[in-house]
Amino acid sequence: MMSNSNMSNNSDLFVEKSLQFQSDNINVEQIPIPISDAKFGILKLTAISTPMSKDVSEIIFMVDRSGSMSDVCSDGRDKMQHILHTLKNMIIYFKDNKSAKVYVNIFAFDDIIEEIVERTDINEENIDLIISKINRISPRSSTDIEKALISIKCTIDKIQVENPTHNICNIFMTDGEATAGSHDISYLSGLIDRKITNAFIGFGVEHDAVLL
């Protein structure tokens, strides 16, 4: 996962930190990066426990439902199953933590945008309906990341007008393989609102790490 949020240098924020690199260098023909002898690494952080924020949060989920999400991973499950499993766990967490003041808006995208769950708070009364809507998301067409980012910006603008004091977070879940719309990384990066928190989560070992 990559985010535009800055990581604090304050070591007091974490009770555990570790960084482990693979032995092989990154294949620069597959992933064109401007660093020689670079290696993939796994950074593990365990944050300290803190009280739940009293601020109101608005979370926009944008879920890739393109055809490539049907690709099967090494565990026998496809990328779509992994995305939905992750998404449902987050939704259930919001339901179980009643002190969290969270509104969610869930969209699915391929070459069109579909609103799966209108902006709502999660509670015992609506959790089953929301989970059932999430379960109906299935792979189908091409991947238009440009259109998805433009849609997110429109949603952000609407929330900021109606709820200017709320914190907004965009969680973008994809394999990052753009097959429709613009492929230009600089242009796509320019569509991102950096005044909010953005998290881009890649699924599948062959997800487009350069783009994300």
HELIX and SHEET records of a PDB file:
HELIX    1   1 SER A   11  LEU A   13  5                                   3    
HELIX    2   2 GLY A   67  SER A   70  5                                   4    
HELIX    3   3 LYS A   79  ASP A   96  1                                  18    
HELIX    4   4 ILE A  127  ASN A  135  1                                   9    
HELIX    5   5 ILE A  145  GLU A  162  1                                  18    
HELIX    6   6 ILE A  185  GLY A  190  1                                   6    
SHEET    1   A 6 MET A   2  SER A   3  0                                        
SHEET    2   A 6 THR A 197  GLY A 202 -1                                        
SHEET    3   A 6 ASN A 167  THR A 174  1                                        
SHEET    4   A 6 SER A  57  ASP A  64  1                                        
SHEET    5   A 6 VAL A 102  PHE A 109  1                                        
SHEET    6   A 6 ILE A 113  ASP A 121 -1                                        
SHEET    1   B 2 PHE A  14  PHE A  21  0                                        
SHEET    2   B 2 GLY A  41  ALA A  47 -1                                        
END                                                                             
